[in-house]
């Protein structure tokens, strides 16, 4: 019985592998239109409203949850909505946050939406922040977008620098 079971598993595995290879080859087949990937840069100011929300454990003071509402201006004319989780520590100037944000609007004349993933830490007032486009999250004319955003803050004002790639159909 074990031998028949192993043979069935091997046969099933081989079938799945062959199907996956066939799918990958058909997906990689050249299309009628050629796509060129172009790296671009966008920048501008943004306004953000961060609203505290209840956490699952009301007695926990080190963890926080917030909603994000943003208005992007400049090369990116869009709204951003999202959720952020934070962690504070007993050491002043240290902590972390993660967030997911959906951005909807127009990026240098192309309309659609995409999702950003934020990961930030601060150690002794030294921030490290990564904001990355979630793969395959682009819609509309922003389908296929990838990239990284830098958030700057000076004199209480926020701005962004966004380096991204976007397929251009020829």
N, C-alpha and C positions, 0 to 999 in steps of 0.2 A: 504494500500500500504506500509506504514512504517513497518508493521508487517512482510509482505512477504520479504521486503528488509533486515530486521534484521535477519530473518531466513536464507536467502541466504548467508549473511555475516557470520553468525555463522557456517553454513554448510561448507562454503569455508574455514574458519579458522580451523575447525576440520579436514577437509581433508588435508590441508597443514601441520598441526601439526602431523597427523598420518603418512604422507609421510616423514616428517623430522625424526620422531622417527624410522621408518623402515630403512631409509638411514643410520642413526647413528648406529643402531644395525648391519647392514651389513658391515659398515666401521670398526666397532670394532671387527668383527669376526676374530678369530685367523687365521693367514696366515700359509702357509706351512713352511715358514722359520721364526725362532724366531730372533727378533732384540734385541740387548743389547745396551744400551746407555752408552757410555764411555766418561768421562770428560778428556780432554787433555789440555796441555799447549804448546804454541808456542811463540817464541820470535825471534827478530832480528832487524836489522836496516832497515830504508827505506829512500828513496830520494823523495822529493816532489817539484813539480813546480806549483806555484799558479799564474794564469794569470787573470788580471782584465778584466771584460767584461762590456759592457754598461748596465745601468739599464733602466727601463722603464721611469723613470723621470730623465732626464739629469741634472736638477737643484738641485736634492736632493743629498746632500753631506754626510748625516749621514748613508745612506744605500749603500751597495756594493754588487756586484755579481762577482763571480770568477769561473773559471774552475780549476779542480784539475787533475794533472797527477802524479801518484806515481809509484815507483818501489820498491817492497818489496823484501827483501833478508832474508836469514836465513831459519827458518822452513817454512816460507811462501815465495815461489818464485812466484811472481805474479805482475801483473800490476793493478793499481787502477785508474779509471777515474770517475770524478764526477762534481757536481755543488755545490757551496757554496754561501749562502746569509749571509751578515753581517750587524750589526747595531752598530754604534758608538754612544757615548754620549758626552756631554760637559765635563764630568768628566774624566780626564785622567786616564787610567787603568781600565775603565769599558766599557762593551759592550757585544755583543752576536753574535753567529753564529749558523747556521744549515747547514747540508750538507747531500747529498745522494751520495754514492760512490759504483760503481760496481767493485768488485775484481775478477780477472780471472787468474787462474794459478794452482799451485800445493801447497797443504798444507800437509806437512809431507807425501809426496808420493801419495796423493789422488788428482786427478785433477777435475776441475770444476770451478764454479763461485758462488758468493753470493753477497748480497748487504748489505752495512753498513749504518746505520743512525747515524749521528753526531749531538749532541746538546751540545753547550758550552756557558757558561757565565763567565764573569770576573767582579768581584766587587773589586775595589781598589787593582788591581793587584793580586787578589786571584782567580785562575781559578777553575772552576768546569766543567768537561767534561764527557759526557757519549757517548760511541760509541757501538752500539748494532747491532747484525745481524738482519736484517729484517726477520720476520718469513716466512718460506716456500720459501725463495729466493734462496736456494741452488740448483745447477744443477750438473749433472754428478755424480761423486763419492763424491761430497759434498752435495748431496740432504739430507735434514733433519738436516742440521747444525743449531746450535744456539749458542749464546755466546756473550761475551763482550770483547772489546779491550781497553787497556790502552795505551795512547800515551805519550811517555816521550821525553823531549828535554833537552839536556845538552851540553854545549859548542857549540851550533849551530847545533848539530847533532840530528836527529830524530831516535827513536826506538819504537818498539811496544812490548807489552805483550798481548797475546791473550789466554783467557781461553774459551774453546768451548766444546760442546758435539756434537757427531756425531754417528748415529746408525751404529753398526757393525753387518753385517749379518753373522749368524753362519751356 
